[in-house]
Amino acid sequence: MLAEGRDAIFARHQYIGEYVRNRARTMGLKLLADHANASNTVTAVLAPEGINTKALLKILREQDHIVLGGGQEHLDGKIFRVGHLGFFEEAELVEAMDAVEKRLHEFGFKG
């Protein structure tokens, strides 16, 4: 972190947060938060109608080795969360979003 520097870390998180949000919208997904309130640490995506979010997250975890968060309390089963805080390579989030897109299509989502 010291080598990267604070400003570069913040810029990296902003860039990748925008990537995840834009990628989700490009796939035809809706976000929980509007752009003005979006976080550069996590993106909450509304689950498409008819998609079993818990089954989707289980397949991503067990078959693709990608761990995404589910919704909590009243959002349980209604959203999934893509975390993008910390040390990561951009390619890892590209891979995660590729897997989400693939699995959603397998679940019947046309986007």
GUTI-323255 format. One record per residue: residue in three letters; residue number from 0; x negated, y negated, z of N, C-alpha, C, CB in turn. Coordinates in Angstrom, 1 decimal. Glycine has a CB too. Layout:
<sites>
SITE  type  seq     nxx     nyy     nzz    caxx    cayy    cazz     cxx     cyy     czz    cbxx    cbyy    cbzz
SITE   ALA  NUM       X       Y       Z       X       Y       Z       X       Y       Z       X       Y       Z
...
</sites>
This chain:
<sites>
SITE  type  seq     nxx     nyy     nzz    caxx    cayy    cazz     cxx     cyy     czz    cbxx    cbyy    cbzz
SITE   MET    0    -0.8     1.2     0.0     0.0     0.0     0.0    -0.9    -1.3     0.0     0.9     0.0     1.2
SITE   LEU    1    -2.0    -1.2     0.8    -2.8    -2.4     0.8    -3.5    -2.6    -0.6    -3.9    -2.2     1.8
SITE   ALA    2    -3.8    -1.5    -1.3    -4.4    -1.7    -2.6    -3.4    -2.2    -3.6    -5.0    -0.3    -3.1
SITE   GLU    3    -2.2    -1.7    -3.5    -1.2    -2.2    -4.5    -0.7    -3.6    -4.2     0.1    -1.2    -4.4
SITE   GLY    4    -0.6    -4.0    -3.0    -0.2    -5.3    -2.6     1.3    -5.4    -2.5    -0.7    -6.3    -3.6
SITE   ARG    5     1.7    -6.3    -1.6     3.2    -6.5    -1.3     4.0    -6.9    -2.5     3.3    -7.5    -0.2
SITE   ASP    6     3.5    -7.9    -3.2     4.3    -8.4    -4.3     4.5    -7.4    -5.4     3.6    -9.7    -4.9
SITE   ALA    7     3.4    -6.6    -5.6     3.5    -5.5    -6.6     4.5    -4.4    -6.2     2.1    -4.9    -6.9
SITE   ILE    8     4.5    -4.1    -4.9     5.4    -3.1    -4.4     6.8    -3.6    -4.6     5.1    -2.8    -2.9
SITE   PHE    9     7.1    -4.8    -4.2     8.5    -5.3    -4.4     8.9    -5.3    -5.8     8.6    -6.8    -3.8
SITE   ALA   10     7.9    -5.7    -6.7     8.2    -5.8    -8.2     8.5    -4.3    -8.7     7.1    -6.4    -8.9
SITE   ARG   11     7.7    -3.4    -8.2     7.9    -2.0    -8.6     9.3    -1.5    -8.2     6.8    -1.1    -8.1
SITE   HIS   12     9.7    -1.8    -7.0    11.0    -1.3    -6.5    12.1    -2.1    -7.3    11.1    -1.6    -5.0
SITE   GLN   13    12.0    -3.3    -7.6    13.0    -4.0    -8.4    13.1    -3.4    -9.8    12.6    -5.5    -8.5
SITE   TYR   14    12.0    -3.2   -10.4    11.9    -2.6   -11.8    12.6    -1.2   -11.8    10.5    -2.5   -12.3
SITE   ILE   15    12.3    -0.4   -10.9    12.8     1.0   -10.9    14.3     1.0   -10.5    12.0     1.9   -10.0
SITE   GLY   16    14.7     0.1    -9.6    16.1     0.0    -9.2    16.9    -0.4   -10.4    16.3    -1.1    -8.1
SITE   GLU   17    16.4    -1.4   -11.2    17.1    -1.8   -12.4    17.1    -0.7   -13.4    16.4    -3.0   -13.0
SITE   TYR   18    16.1     0.1   -13.5    16.0     1.2   -14.4    17.2     2.2   -14.0    14.7     2.0   -14.4
SITE   VAL   19    17.2     2.6   -12.8    18.2     3.6   -12.4    19.6     3.1   -12.6    18.0     4.0   -10.9
SITE   ARG   20    19.9     1.8   -12.2    21.2     1.3   -12.4    21.6     1.2   -13.9    21.3    -0.1   -11.8
SITE   ASN   21    20.6     0.7   -14.7    20.9     0.6   -16.2    21.1     2.0   -16.8    19.7    -0.1   -16.9
SITE   ARG   22    20.3     3.0   -16.4    20.4     4.3   -16.9    21.8     4.9   -16.5    19.3     5.2   -16.4
SITE   ALA   23    22.2     4.7   -15.3    23.5     5.2   -14.9    24.6     4.6   -15.7    23.8     5.0   -13.4
SITE   ARG   24    24.6     3.3   -15.9    25.6     2.7   -16.7    25.6     3.1   -18.2    25.4     1.1   -16.7
SITE   THR   25    24.4     3.3   -18.7    24.2     3.8   -20.1    24.8     5.2   -20.2    22.7     3.9   -20.5
SITE   MET   26    24.8     6.0   -19.2    25.4     7.4   -19.2    26.9     7.3   -19.0    24.8     8.2   -18.1
SITE   GLY   27    27.4     6.1   -18.8    28.9     6.0   -18.7    29.4     6.1   -17.2    29.6     7.0   -19.5
SITE   LEU   28    28.4     6.0   -16.3    28.8     6.0   -14.9    29.0     4.6   -14.3    27.6     6.7   -14.1
SITE   LYS   29    29.8     4.6   -13.3    30.0     3.3   -12.6    29.3     3.3   -11.3    31.5     3.1   -12.3
SITE   LEU   30    28.8     2.1   -10.9    28.1     1.9    -9.6    29.0     1.5    -8.5    26.9     0.9    -9.8
SITE   LEU   31    28.6     1.8    -7.3    29.4     1.4    -6.2    29.3    -0.1    -5.9    29.0     2.2    -4.9
SITE   ALA   32    28.1    -0.6    -6.0    27.8    -2.0    -5.8    27.7    -2.8    -7.1    26.5    -2.2    -4.9
SITE   ASP   33    28.2    -4.0    -7.1    28.0    -4.8    -8.3    26.6    -5.3    -8.3    29.0    -6.0    -8.3
SITE   HIS   34    26.2    -5.8    -9.5    24.8    -6.2    -9.7    24.3    -7.2    -8.6    24.6    -6.8   -11.1
SITE   ALA   35    25.1    -8.2    -8.2    24.7    -9.2    -7.3    24.4    -8.6    -5.9    25.8   -10.2    -7.1
SITE   ASN   36    24.9    -7.5    -5.6    24.7    -6.8    -4.3    23.9    -5.5    -4.4    26.0    -6.6    -3.6
SITE   ALA   37    23.3    -5.3    -5.5    22.6    -4.0    -5.7    21.3    -4.0    -4.9    22.2    -3.8    -7.2
SITE   SER   38    20.9    -2.8    -4.4    19.7    -2.6    -3.6    18.6    -2.1    -4.5    20.0    -1.7    -2.4
SITE   ASN   39    17.4    -2.5    -4.2    16.2    -2.0    -4.9    15.7    -0.8    -4.2    15.2    -3.1    -5.0
SITE   THR   40    16.4    -0.3    -3.2    15.9     0.9    -2.4    16.8     2.2    -2.7    16.0     0.6    -1.0
SITE   VAL   41    18.0     2.0    -3.1    18.9     3.1    -3.4    20.0     2.6    -4.3    19.5     3.7    -2.1
SITE   THR   42    20.5     3.5    -5.2    21.6     3.2    -6.0    22.7     4.2    -5.8    21.2     3.2    -7.5
SITE   ALA   43    23.9     3.7    -5.4    25.1     4.6    -5.2    25.9     4.6    -6.5    25.9     4.1    -4.0
SITE   VAL   44    26.1     5.8    -7.0    26.9     6.0    -8.2    28.2     6.7    -7.9    26.0     6.9    -9.2
SITE   LEU   45    29.3     6.1    -8.5    30.6     6.7    -8.3    30.7     8.0    -9.1    31.7     5.7    -8.7
SITE   ALA   46    31.1     9.0    -8.4    31.3    10.3    -9.1    32.4    10.2   -10.1    31.5    11.5    -8.1
SITE   PRO   47    32.1    10.7   -11.3    33.2    10.7   -12.4    34.4    11.5   -11.9    32.6    11.2   -13.7
SITE   GLU   48    35.5    11.2   -12.4    36.8    11.9   -12.1    36.6    13.4   -12.4    38.0    11.3   -12.8
SITE   GLY   49    37.0    14.2   -11.5    37.0    15.7   -11.8    35.6    16.3   -11.6    37.4    15.9   -13.1
SITE   ILE   50    34.6    15.6   -11.2    33.3    16.2   -10.9    33.2    16.6    -9.5    32.1    15.2   -11.4
SITE   ASN   51    32.8    17.8    -9.2    32.5    18.3    -7.8    31.1    17.8    -7.4    32.7    19.8    -7.7
SITE   THR   52    31.1    16.7    -6.7    29.8    16.1    -6.4    28.9    17.0    -5.6    30.0    14.8    -5.6
SITE   LYS   53    29.5    17.7    -4.6    28.7    18.6    -3.8    28.1    19.7    -4.6    29.6    19.2    -2.6
SITE   ALA   54    28.8    20.3    -5.6    28.3    21.3    -6.4    27.2    20.8    -7.3    29.4    22.0    -7.3
SITE   LEU   55    27.4    19.5    -7.8    26.4    18.9    -8.7    25.1    18.7    -7.9    26.9    17.5    -9.2
SITE   LEU   56    25.2    18.2    -6.7    24.0    18.0    -5.9    23.3    19.3    -5.5    24.3    17.2    -4.6
SITE   LYS   57    24.1    20.3    -5.3    23.5    21.6    -5.0    22.7    22.2    -6.2    24.6    22.6    -4.6
SITE   ILE   58    23.3    22.1    -7.4    22.6    22.6    -8.6    21.3    21.7    -8.8    23.5    22.5    -9.8
SITE   LEU   59    21.4    20.4    -8.7    20.2    19.6    -8.9    19.1    20.0    -7.9    20.6    18.1    -8.7
SITE   ARG   60    19.5    20.2    -6.6    18.5    20.6    -5.6    17.9    22.0    -5.8    19.2    20.5    -4.2
SITE   GLU   61    18.8    22.9    -6.1    18.3    24.3    -6.1    17.7    24.7    -7.5    19.5    25.3    -5.9
SITE   GLN   62    18.2    24.2    -8.6    17.7    24.6    -9.9    16.7    23.6   -10.5    18.8    24.7   -10.8
SITE   ASP   63    16.9    22.3   -10.2    16.1    21.2   -10.8    15.0    20.7    -9.8    16.9    20.1   -11.3
SITE   HIS   64    15.2    21.1    -8.5    14.3    20.6    -7.4    14.4    19.1    -7.3    12.9    21.0    -7.7
SITE   ILE   65    15.6    18.5    -7.5    15.8    17.1    -7.3    16.8    16.9    -6.2    16.3    16.5    -8.7
SITE   VAL   66    16.4    16.1    -5.2    17.3    15.9    -4.1    17.9    14.5    -4.1    16.5    16.1    -2.7
SITE   LEU   67    19.2    14.4    -4.3    19.9    13.2    -4.2    20.8    13.2    -3.0    20.7    12.9    -5.6
SITE   GLY   68    21.2    12.0    -2.6    22.1    12.0    -1.4    23.6    12.0    -1.8    21.8    10.7    -0.6
SITE   GLY   69    24.4    12.5    -1.0    25.8    12.4    -1.2    26.4    11.2    -0.5    26.5    13.7    -0.7
SITE   GLY   70    27.7    11.1    -0.5    28.4    10.0     0.2    28.6    10.4     1.7    29.7     9.7    -0.5
SITE   GLN   71    28.8     9.5     2.5    29.1     9.7     3.9    30.4     9.2     4.3    28.0     9.1     4.8
SITE   GLU   72    31.0     9.8     5.3    32.4     9.4     5.8    33.4     9.3     4.6    32.3     8.1     6.6
SITE   HIS   73    34.0     8.2     4.5    35.0     8.0     3.5    34.5     8.1     2.0    35.7     6.7     3.6
SITE   LEU   74    33.2     8.1     1.8    32.6     8.2     0.5    32.1     9.6     0.2    31.5     7.2     0.3
SITE   ASP   75    32.3    10.5     1.1    31.9    11.9     0.9    32.7    12.5    -0.3    32.2    12.8     2.2
SITE   GLY   76    31.9    13.0    -1.2    32.5    13.6    -2.4    32.8    12.6    -3.5    33.7    14.4    -2.1
SITE   LYS   77    32.7    11.3    -3.2    33.0    10.3    -4.1    31.9     9.6    -4.8    33.9     9.2    -3.4
SITE   ILE   78    30.7     9.7    -4.2    29.5     9.1    -4.7    28.3    10.0    -4.6    29.2     7.7    -4.0
SITE   PHE   79    27.2     9.7    -5.3    25.9    10.3    -5.0    24.9     9.1    -5.1    25.6    11.4    -6.1
SITE   ARG   80    23.8     9.3    -4.3    22.9     8.3    -4.2    21.5     8.7    -4.7    22.8     7.9    -2.7
SITE   VAL   81    20.9     7.8    -5.5    19.6     8.0    -6.0    18.6     7.0    -5.2    19.5     7.7    -7.6
SITE   GLY   82    17.8     7.6    -4.4    16.8     6.8    -3.7    15.6     6.4    -4.5    16.4     7.6    -2.4
SITE   HIS   83    15.2     5.2    -4.4    14.0     4.7    -5.1    13.2     3.8    -4.3    14.4     4.1    -6.5
SITE   LEU   84    12.9     4.2    -3.0    12.1     3.5    -2.1    10.9     4.3    -1.8    12.9     3.1    -0.8
SITE   GLY   85     9.8     3.7    -1.8     8.6     4.5    -1.4     7.6     4.7    -2.5     8.9     5.8    -0.8
SITE   PHE   86     6.7     5.6    -2.3     5.7     5.9    -3.3     6.2     7.0    -4.3     4.4     6.4    -2.7
SITE   PHE   87     6.3     6.6    -5.6     6.8     7.5    -6.6     6.2     7.1    -7.9     8.3     7.6    -6.6
SITE   GLU   88     6.3     8.0    -8.9     5.9     7.6   -10.3     7.2     7.4   -11.0     5.1     8.8   -10.9
SITE   GLU   89     7.2     6.4   -11.9     8.4     6.2   -12.7     8.9     7.4   -13.4     8.1     5.1   -13.8
SITE   ALA   90     8.0     8.2   -13.9     8.3     9.5   -14.6     9.2    10.4   -13.7     7.1    10.2   -15.0
SITE   GLU   91     9.0    10.3   -12.4     9.8    11.2   -11.5    11.3    10.7   -11.5     9.3    11.1   -10.1
SITE   LEU   92    11.5     9.4   -11.5    12.9     9.0   -11.6    13.5     9.2   -13.0    13.0     7.5   -11.2
SITE   VAL   93    12.7     9.1   -14.0    13.2     9.4   -15.4    13.6    10.8   -15.4    12.1     9.1   -16.4
SITE   GLU   94    12.8    11.7   -14.8    13.1    13.2   -14.8    14.4    13.4   -14.0    12.0    14.0   -14.2
SITE   ALA   95    14.6    12.7   -12.9    15.8    12.9   -12.1    17.0    12.4   -12.8    15.6    12.1   -10.8
SITE   MET   96    16.9    11.3   -13.5    18.1    10.8   -14.2    18.4    11.7   -15.4    17.9     9.4   -14.6
SITE   ASP   97    17.4    12.2   -16.1    17.6    13.2   -17.2    18.3    14.4   -16.7    16.2    13.6   -17.8
SITE   ALA   98    17.9    14.9   -15.5    18.6    16.1   -14.9    20.1    15.8   -14.5    17.8    16.6   -13.7
SITE   VAL   99    20.3    14.6   -14.0    21.7    14.2   -13.6    22.5    14.2   -14.9    21.7    12.8   -13.0
SITE   GLU  100    22.0    13.6   -16.0    22.7    13.5   -17.2    23.0    14.9   -17.8    22.0    12.7   -18.3
SITE   LYS  101    22.1    15.8   -17.8    22.2    17.1   -18.3    23.3    17.9   -17.5    20.9    17.9   -18.2
SITE   ARG  102    23.2    17.8   -16.1    24.1    18.5   -15.3    25.5    18.0   -15.4    23.6    18.5   -13.8
SITE   LEU  103    25.6    16.7   -15.5    27.0    16.1   -15.6    27.7    16.6   -16.9    26.9    14.5   -15.6
SITE   HIS  104    26.9    16.7   -17.9    27.5    17.2   -19.2    27.9    18.7   -19.0    26.5    17.1   -20.3
SITE   GLU  105    27.1    19.4   -18.3    27.5    20.8   -18.0    28.7    20.9   -17.2    26.3    21.5   -17.3
SITE   PHE  106    29.0    19.9   -16.3    30.2    19.9   -15.5    31.4    19.3   -16.3    30.0    19.0   -14.3
SITE   GLY  107    31.2    18.9   -17.6    32.3    18.5   -18.4    32.4    17.0   -18.6    33.5    19.0   -17.9
SITE   PHE  108    31.5    16.2   -18.0    31.5    14.8   -18.1    31.0    14.4   -19.5    30.6    14.1   -17.0
SITE   LYS  109    31.9    13.6   -20.2    31.6    13.1   -21.5    30.9    11.8   -21.6    32.8    13.1   -22.3
SITE   GLY  110    31.0    11.0   -20.5    30.4     9.7   -20.5    30.8     8.8   -21.6    28.9     9.8   -20.4
</sites>
